[in-house]
Amino acid sequence: METALAGLQAEANCPICLDYLRDPVTIECGHNFCRSCIQQSWEDRWDMFPCPVCRHPCQQRHFRSNAQLGRMIDIAMLLHLTRSKKKRQEERRLCEKHNQVLTLFCEEDLEVLCALCTQPPDHQGHQVRPPEEATSHHRQILSSYIVPLKKQVADVHKLISIQSKKPLELGEKMENQRQGLFSEFECLKQSLERDQEVVLSKKLSANITAFSDHISTLKGLLSKVVENRFGSGVWTWHRLSSHAVLRRKGCSFPLQHSALQKIIEKFRVNIILDPETAHPHLMVSEDKTCVTYKEKTKPDFPKRFTVDTVVLGFPFFHSGRHFWEVEARDKSELALGPVRDAGRFNCREIVTLHQELFPQPLLLEVKPGGIGIFLDYQLGEISFYNMTEKSHIYTFTDTFTGPLRPYVHIESESKPLRICTGTDCE
């Protein structure tokens, strides 16, 4: 009888909460659950709804109420209660010490006592109550653990579901990135090949033109040397000296990428802007590498420019070679380069200095994304490079005396201009 009741009780329990089935429902695979338990098990799922017992995939909410099973559960509970009550009555024991019925429970010592056991001194001052009352109290304590534990189980199921999907999502993301990178690489490769063909064609055309002019010049000089071969040695030497100059100019080629790369690696310096020299409408960033045109007034400083939207930079250059780079995207017009430091600058000095360094604006067919500036103080040269094409733009020559400082002049409609540091513009 007890074995049959135990088997019936096991079949009447929910596989999730392990308690008697409440409002039992049957899912597609035939297993039975409490309605609330299966709903909570599927609460955080949206694509797969497996059976908690056999993992058979089911459709959400595709279950049916099992009223007959519910009535059977009620009968099993009644049988269990009746059997338990009878068993408790049969198992009532007597106190071994006093041979009295055990009718009390000590909360401190967790022992079942008779009335005589509660007398001093063994259990003096202890909390003693009837076993039924103690049972109810401890059952409530245990019940308070059920909700948190169920929540923990649900959280673990949710975490397992999320973690099981992450490998697929990561795989898809990596495949998309791989395909995107491969496509971008192919486009860049084709663009580079076209650009190389265009640049090579332009360089070859320029070299052919230069050599043609050089040959014409040499022919002219040669005819004059033949005509005056019996003239004075000074005249002939002068002509030959002119010929040497022409030859040197005719063979002057633009700086190649490898040479520019060596200049960048060897002579790069970090430039920062001086907010105290910035025009009131120019806003310098906190890291002093970016300047933006803003329609607002700033406090006056003795070194601040007040007419042209100009800002100077650090460090000072007294000698040597120095290279820095400026991000010049979407700039229709701007002025860059080193200028002589004369303490407080005014508009007239800047205009004169601008005319000395940049006597005529440079018009470029292709707007560079970045402009490289190379200062050779001893040679008196300021060279500008298109960092997008790694090509030489122009070289100004002058004689430098005293310290030089970086110089930036932008227009009101210009977007922010940034001084590149390290390799962030490469």
FIDO-68095 format. One record per residue: x, y, z of N, C-alpha, C, O in turn. Coordinates in steps of 0.05 Angstrom, whole numbers, plus 5000, padded with zeros to 4 digits. Layout:
XYZXYZXYZXYZ ...
END
This chain:
501649765000500050005000501750255000501250444985 503850255017505650485018507050524992507450754983 507950304980509350324954507550444932508350614917 505050344932503150454912502650744916502550904897 502350834942501851114948504251284940503951504930 506751184945509151324938509351364908510051574898 508751144892508751174863506751364853507251524835 504251354865502151544857502951834863502452014847 504251874887505152144894507252244874507252474867 509152064866511252154848510052234821510952424809 508052084811506852144786505152404788504652534768 504252464812502452704816504052954820502953174822 506752944820508453174825509153314798509453174778 509453574799510353724775513353694773514753724793 514453644748517353604745518853864750521353864753 517554094750518954354754519054434783521254474794 516754454796516654544824516854314844517154354868 516554054833516753814850514553804871514853664891 512453944867510153944886507753834870507953774846 505453794885503153694871502353874848502554124850 501453754826500653904803498254084810496353994821 498554344803496354534807495454634780497054734764 492854614775491754684748493454554726494654684710 493454284726495354134708494554184679492254194671 496754204662496354224633498254014620500253944632 497553924596499053734581500153864555498553994541 502753844550503953964526504153764504503253534507 505353834481505253664457506453394461505453194451 508753374477510153124480508752944500509552714503 506653034514505152864533505852904562504452794579 507853064568508553114596506653314609505653494595 506353294635504453464649505953654668508053574680 504953904670506254104687504054274700501754284690 504854424721503054634731502854844709504854904696 500554964705500255174685502255404690503555494672 502455494715504155724721507155644717508755814709 507855394724510655314721511555304692513655414686 509955194674510855184646510755454633512455514616 508855624642508855904631511356054640512556204624 512056024665514456154675517056044661518956194656 517055784656519355664643519755774614521955804605 517555834601517655944574517456244572517256364551 517556374595517056664596519056824579518257014565 521656764581523756924568524656804541526656884530 523056624530523756504504521956614483519556684488 523056634458521356744437521656594410520156644391 523456394410523656244385523455944389522455794372 524455844412524355554418523055514446523655664464 521255314448519855254473520154954479518354804474 522554874490523054594494521554494519521054644538 520954234519519754104542521954084564524153994558 521354174589523354154610524253874616526353834629 522753664608523453394614524953264591527153164595 523753264567524953114544526153304524527353214504 525953574528527053774510525753774482526953874463 523453644479522053654454521153934447519854064464 521754034423520854314416517854334413516654174398 516654524426513754554426513054834417514755014416 510554864409509555134402508655274428507555154446 509255534429508655684453505555684458503955704440 504955644484502155634493500555404480498055404481 501955214467500454994455500254774475501554564473 498554814495498054604515495054614522493654814516 494054394535491254374541490854304570492454154582 488754394582488154334610487354034612486153924594 488153924635487653634640486053614666487053574687 483353654663481553664686481553394700481453374725 481553174685481452904697483852854714483652744736 486252944704488652914719488553084745489553004766 487253314743487053494766485353354788486053374811 483153224780481553084800483152844812482852794836 484752714796486352494807488452604827489052464846 489552834822491452954840490153014867491252974888 487653114866486153164891485752914907486052914931 485152694892484752434906487452344919487452244941 489652374903492252294914493052454938494152344957 492452714938493052884961491452794985492552785007 488852734981487152645003488152385015488252345039 488952194997490051945007492651985022493051855043 494252165012496852215025496452335053497752265072 494552525055494052655080492852455100493652445124 491052295091489852095108491951895118492051835142 493551805100495651605107497651735126498551605145 498351985121500352115138499252155166500652125186 496652235168495452275194495452015210496052005234 494651805196494551545209497251455218497651335239 499251505200501951425206503051575230504451465247 502451835232503351995254502151885280503451875301 499551815278498251715302499551455311499851405335 500251285292501451025298504351065309505250895325 505651275299508451305306508951475331511151545337 506751555344507151705369508651545389507851325397 510851665397512551515415512351625444511251835449 513351465462513351545490516151635497518151545485 516251805517518851915526520351685540519251545558 522851635532524351415544525051475573525551285588 525151725580525951795607523651785627523851695649 521251895618518951915636516651735628514651725642 516951595605514851415595512151565591510051455596 512351815582510051985577509852035546511852015532 507452115537507052165509508652425502508552615516 510052415478511552645469509652845456508652795434 509053065470507053255460508253535455506753715448 510853585460512053845458514653835441515853625438 515354075430517754085414519454325423518454545425 522054275429523854485438525254605414526654465399 524954875410526055015387529155035389530455035369 530155065414533055095417534554835412536554835398 533554615425534954355422533854185400535053975393 531654275387530454125365529853835373530553645359 528553805396527853545407524853535413523553735420 523653295411520853255419520853165448522352985456 519153305464519153265493516353185503514353215490 516453085527513953045542513553275562515353445564 511353285576510853505594512853515617513653725626 513853275626515753265648518553365640520153455656 519153335614521753415604522153715605524453805607 520053865605520254165605520854275633521454515635 520854105653521354205680524354245683525954105670 525154435700528054495704529454235712528254065725 532154215706533754435694534254395664535454565652 533454155652534454095625533654295604535354385588 531054375602530154555581529054815593527154935583 530254895615529255145629529855385611532055425601 527755555607528055795591527955755561528155955546 527655515551527455455522524655515512522755495527 524555575486521855615473520755335466521955185450 518455265478517255005474514455055463512955215473 513654895442511054925431510154645421511754465419 507454615416506454355405507754295379508454475363 508054035373509353955347507854065323509154145303 505154075324503654165301504354465295504654545272 504454625317505054905314507954945304508455115287 509754785315512554805305512754725276514254845261 511354515269511354425241510354645222511554695201 508154775230507054985213509055225211509355335189 510355285233512255505233514555455214515355625198 515755215216518055145199517155115170518755155152 514655025166513754995138513555275125514255305101 512755475140512655745129515455855123515855985102 517355795140520055875135521055755109522255885092 520555485106521455355081520055465057521255485035 517455535060515955635037517055905028516955975004 518156065047519256325040521656295022522456485008 522956065022525256015005524455944976526155954958 521955864972521155754946521355964924522455924903 520156204930520056414909522856504901523356524877 524656574920527356654911528856434896530256484876 528456184905529755964890528655934862530155884843 525955964859524855944833525856164815526456124791 526156404827527256634811530056574802530856634780 531656454820534356384813534456184790536056204772 532655984792532555784771531755914744532855854723 529756094745528956234721531156404709531556414685 532656544727534956704718537056534705538256604684 537556294716539556114704538656014677540256004658 536055944675535055864649535256094628536056044605 534656334637534956564619537856604610538356654586 539656584629542456624623543456404603544956454585 542556154608543255934590542255994562543655944542 539756084560538656144534540256364519540756344496 540956574534542456794522545256704513546156764491 546556544531549256454524549256264501551156254485 547156104498547055914476546756054449547455944429 545656294450545256444424547656614417548056684394 549356674437551656854431553556734411554456884393 554356474412556156374391555056414363556556484344 552456374359551356414332551456704324552156774301 550756884343550857164336553657264330554057414311 555557164347558357244342559357134315560857274301 558556884309559356774283558356934260559756994241 555757004261554557174240555957444238556557544216 556457564261557757824261560557814249561357984233 562057604257564857574246564757524216566457624201 562857364207562657314178561957564163563057614141 560057724174559357974160561758164160562258294140 563258184182565658354183567758254163569058414149 568057994161570057884142569257944114570958034098 566757914107565857974080566158274074566958354052 565458444094565758734091568658814087569258984070 570458694103573258764100574358674074575958804061 573558434065574558334040573558514017575158573998 570958594018569958773997571359043997572159143976 571859144021573259404024576159384014577159564000 577359154020580159114011580259103980582059223968 578358963968578358953938577959233926579259303907 576059383938575659653928578159833931578859973912 579359813954581759973959584059883940585560053930 584259623935586259523917585859633889587759723876 583359613879582859723853583260023851584360123831 582460163872582860453872585760523873586660713859 587360373888590260423890591560373862593260523854 590760153849591860103823591260323803592960403787 588760423804588060633785589560893792590561033774 589860953818591261193826594261173819595461363810 595360933822598160903814598560933784600561053776 596660833768596960873740596761163732598161263715 594861313745594561593739596961753747597961913732 597961703772600361843781602761783764604261973757 603161533757605461463740605261593713607261683702 602761603702602461733676603062023677604362133660 602162163699602662443702605662493706606762683694 607062323722609862363727611462323701613362473695 610662113686612062063661611762293641613562383628 609262403640608762633622610362873631611463013614 610462923657611963153667614963113662616363303655 615962873666618862823660619462853631621562963624 617662753614618162783585618263073577619963163562 616363233588616363523582618863653593620163823579 619763583618622163703629624663633613626263803608 624863383605627163303589627163433561629263493551 624763463550624563593524625563883526627163983509 624664023547625564303551628564303556629964483546 629564113572632364103578634064053553636164173549 633063873535634563813510634664063493636664133480 632364203492632264453476634364653486635764783471 634464683513636364863525639164783519640864953513 639764523522642464423516643264473487645564543482 641364433469641964483441642664773436644464833421 641064953449641665233446644365313457645865463444 645065203481647665263493649865143476651965273473 649464903465651464783449652064943424654364973417 649965043411650365203387651865463393653565543378 651265583417652665833424655565773431657365933425 656065543444658865463450660465423424662765503422 659165293404660565243379661165503365663365553354 659165693365659565953352661766113365663166263352 661966093391663866263406666166093417667266163439 666965883404669065703415671765843416673565753430 672066063401674566213402674366463419676166633418 672166493434671766733451673366713477675066533480 672966903496674466913521673666683539671466583538 675566603556674966383575672866453595671466283604 672666713603670666793623667866753612666066653626 667366833587664666813575663966513573661666433580 665866353564665266063561664665943588662865783591 666166013608665765903635663065993646661665833660 662266243640659666333649657466173636655466103650 657766123611655665963597655565683608653465573612 657965573613657965303624656765293653655465103660 657265503668656065523694653065533692651665403707 652065703673649165703669648065433661645965353669 649565303644648765033636648564843659646764673661 650464863678650364693702647864743718646664563729 647165003721644765073736642264953723640564843736 642064983697639764883682639664573684637464463687 641864453684641864163686640864073714639363883716 641764213734640964143761637864173764636564003776 636764403753633964443755632364243738630264153746 633464173715631963993698631763713710629863573704 633663633727633663373739632463363767632863173781 631163573775629963583802627263453801625363553788 626963223815624463073815622963103841624263163861 620363063841618763083866619762873886620762663879 619462933912620362753933618662493932616162513931 619862263934618362013932617261933959617962053980 615461743959614061653983616061554004615661614028 618061403996619961294015621461514029621961504053 622261724015623761944027621862094047622762174068 619362134039617462274056616962114082616762224104 616861854079616461684103618761704122618461704146 621261724111623561764129623462034143624262054166 622562244129622262504142620262494165620762594186 618062354160615962334181617062194205616662284228 618361964201619361804223621561944239621661914263 623262104225625562214238625062484250626262554271 623462654237623162934245620463014255619963244259 618562814259615962894269616063014297617462914314 614563234301614363364327611363394333609663414315 610663404359607963444368607463744371608863874387 605463844357604764124358602264164375600364014372 602264374392599764444406599264744401601164894395 596764824403595965104398596065264423595665164445 596565524420596765714443594165874445593766054429 592465804464589865944466590166244471588366394464 592366334483592666614489593066784464592667024465 593866654441594166804417591766784398591666914378 589766614406587566554388585666804386585166934405 584766854361582767064356580267014373579666784379 578867224382576567174400574466984389572966864404 574366964362572366774350573466494346572066324335 575866444355576966174352576966034379577966144399 575965784379575765624404577765394401577665234383 579665384420581765184421580764964440579865024462 581064714432580164484449581964454474584064574475 580964294493582464254518585164134513587064204527 585363944494587963824489589763994471591963914464 588664234463590264434447591164324420593264404410 589564144408590264044382588164104361588464034338 585964234369583764284351582764574354582564664377 582164714331581164984333578665004316578564894294 576665144326574065164313573165454314573665604333 571865544292570865814291568165824306566365674299 567866004326565466044342564766334343566466514346 562166394340561166674341560766764370558466804379 562966794385562766894412565367034420567466984408 565267204440567567364448568867234472567567134490 571567244472573167134494574567364509574667584499 575567304534577067514548579567594532580767424518 580367834535582667944520585267854533585567854558 587267774517589967714526591867894510591267974487 594167964522596068144507596968024481597468184462 597067754478598167634453595867564434596467464412 593367624440591167524423590967694398591167934398 590467554375589967694349587067794350585267654359 586668034339583968154341582868214313580468294312 584368184292583368254265582967994249580667934242 585067854243584867604228584467364247585467364269 582967164237582366924253584866744253585066554237 586766814270589366684270589866574299588966684318 591466354300592366244325595166134321595766014300 596966174340599666074338599965824356598165754371 602265684352602665434366605365414380606965594378 605765194393608265124406609264864393607564714383 611864804393614064944406615265164388614465194365 617265314398618865494382621065334368622065134378 621665424343623765294328626065494324625765704312 628465414335630765584333632765474312634465624302 632565214306634465094287633364814281631264734291 634864664264634164384259631964344239631264534224 630964094237628864014218626463914234626763774254 624063984225621663924240619363864220619064004200 617763654227615563584210613063554227613163434249 610763674218608163634231606063614210606463694187 603663524219601463474200598963594210598363594234 597363694191594763824198592563684182592863644158 590463614195588163494182586563724169585463894182 586363714142585163934127582763854110582363954088 581163664120578863574105576763794103576263934122 575563804079573263994075574164284079572464454087 576664354075577664624078578064744050579664644034 576464954043576665084017578965274016580165313995 579665394039581865584040582965604068581365634087 585665594071586865624097589765694093590865644071 591165794114593965864113595365714136594365724158 597665584129599065424149602065484146602965584125 603565414167606465434165607665554189606265634208 610365574190611665714212611966004207612266084184 611866174228612266464225614366554246614866414265 615466784241617366894260615866994285613767114283 616966934309615767024334616867294341619267334345 615067494343615867764349614367874374613668104375 613767694392612267774416609367824409607967634400 608268064413605468134407605268194377606568384368 603668044362603168084334600768274330598968264346 600968434309598568584302597768524273599168364260 595668634264594668564237596668624215597068464197 597968854217599868934195602168734194602968664172 603268654217605468464217604668204205606168084189 602268114212601367854201600967874171601767684156 599768084161599368114132602068114118602367974097 603968264128606668274116607867994116608967904096 607767864139608867594142607467394124608867224112 604867414122603367234104604267274075604467084060 604767524067605567584040608367484035609067394013 610167494056612867394052612867084049614166984031 611366944066611366654065609666544042610366354029 607366674037605566574016604966803997602766913998 606766873979606367093960604067053942602767243932 603366793936601166733918599766483928601066283932 597166483931595766243940596266003922596466033898 596365763934596765523918593965403912592365353930 593465353886590965233878591464943871592964883853 590164753886590664473883588364343868586064403873 589064163849586964023834585463833853583063803851 586863703871585663513889586063613918588363663926 583863653932584063753960585163523978583963313979 587463573991588563364008586963324034585863524045 586963084044585663034070587463124093586463204114 590063124088591963214108594263354094594963284072 595463564107597663714096600063674115599863734139 602363584104604763564119606563804115606763904092 607763904136609464144135612164064145612463954167 614264114129617064044136618764294135619064424114 619864364159621464604162624464514164625164364182 626064624145628964594147630164864153630565024135 630664914179631465184188634065264174634365494165 636165084174638765164163638565224133639865414124 637165054118636865094089634965324082634865414059 633365404102631365614096629165524078628365674060 628165274082626065164065623665084082623864984104 621265144071618765044082617264894060616465004040 617064624063615864454043613164354052612764294076 611264334033608564244039608063994023608863964000 606563794036606063534023603163464026601863524046 602163344004599463234005599562954017600662774005 598562924042598862674057596962464047597362224053 594962544032593162344020594562193998594361943997 595862333980597262213958600262173963601662063946 601162253987604062243994605762373972607762263963 604862623965606262763943607063043952605963153971 609063153938610163413944608363623931607663603908 607663843947605964053936607664293927607664373904 609264403946610864643939612864683961612564593984 615164813954617264883974617765183972618465283950 617565323995618265603996621165634008621865464025 622665823999625365874009625466144021624166334012 627166174042627466424056629966404073631166184075 630766624086632966614105631866664132630666884137 632166474151630866494177632766604198635166524199 631866794214633266894236631366914260629167014257 632266834283630466834306628566594307628566434288 627066574328625266344331622866354312621966564305 621866114304619466084288617365934305618065784322 614765994298612565854312610565754291610265874270 609165534297606965434279604765654277604165784297 603565674253601665884247599265754233599565594215 596765834242594265724230592365964225591966124243 591265974201589266184195586966044180587365934159 584566054192582165924180579966134176579966334189 578166064158575966244151573566184170573465984183 571666374170569366344188567666104182566465984200 567466034156565665804150567165534151565965334145 569665534159571165294160570265104182569265194203 570564854177569964654197572464634216574564744210 572164494239574464484258576964374244576864194227 579264494251581864414241583464284264583464394286 584664054258585963904279588963864272589663814249 590663894293593463834291593863544297592963454319 595063394279595363104283597763054303599763194302 597362854320599462774339600062484335598162324330 602562404338603362124335602662024307603462134287 600961804307600261684281597261694277596161544261 595861884290592961884289591861994262589561964257 593662104245592762204219593862034196593362094173 595261824203596361654182594361454172594961304154 
END
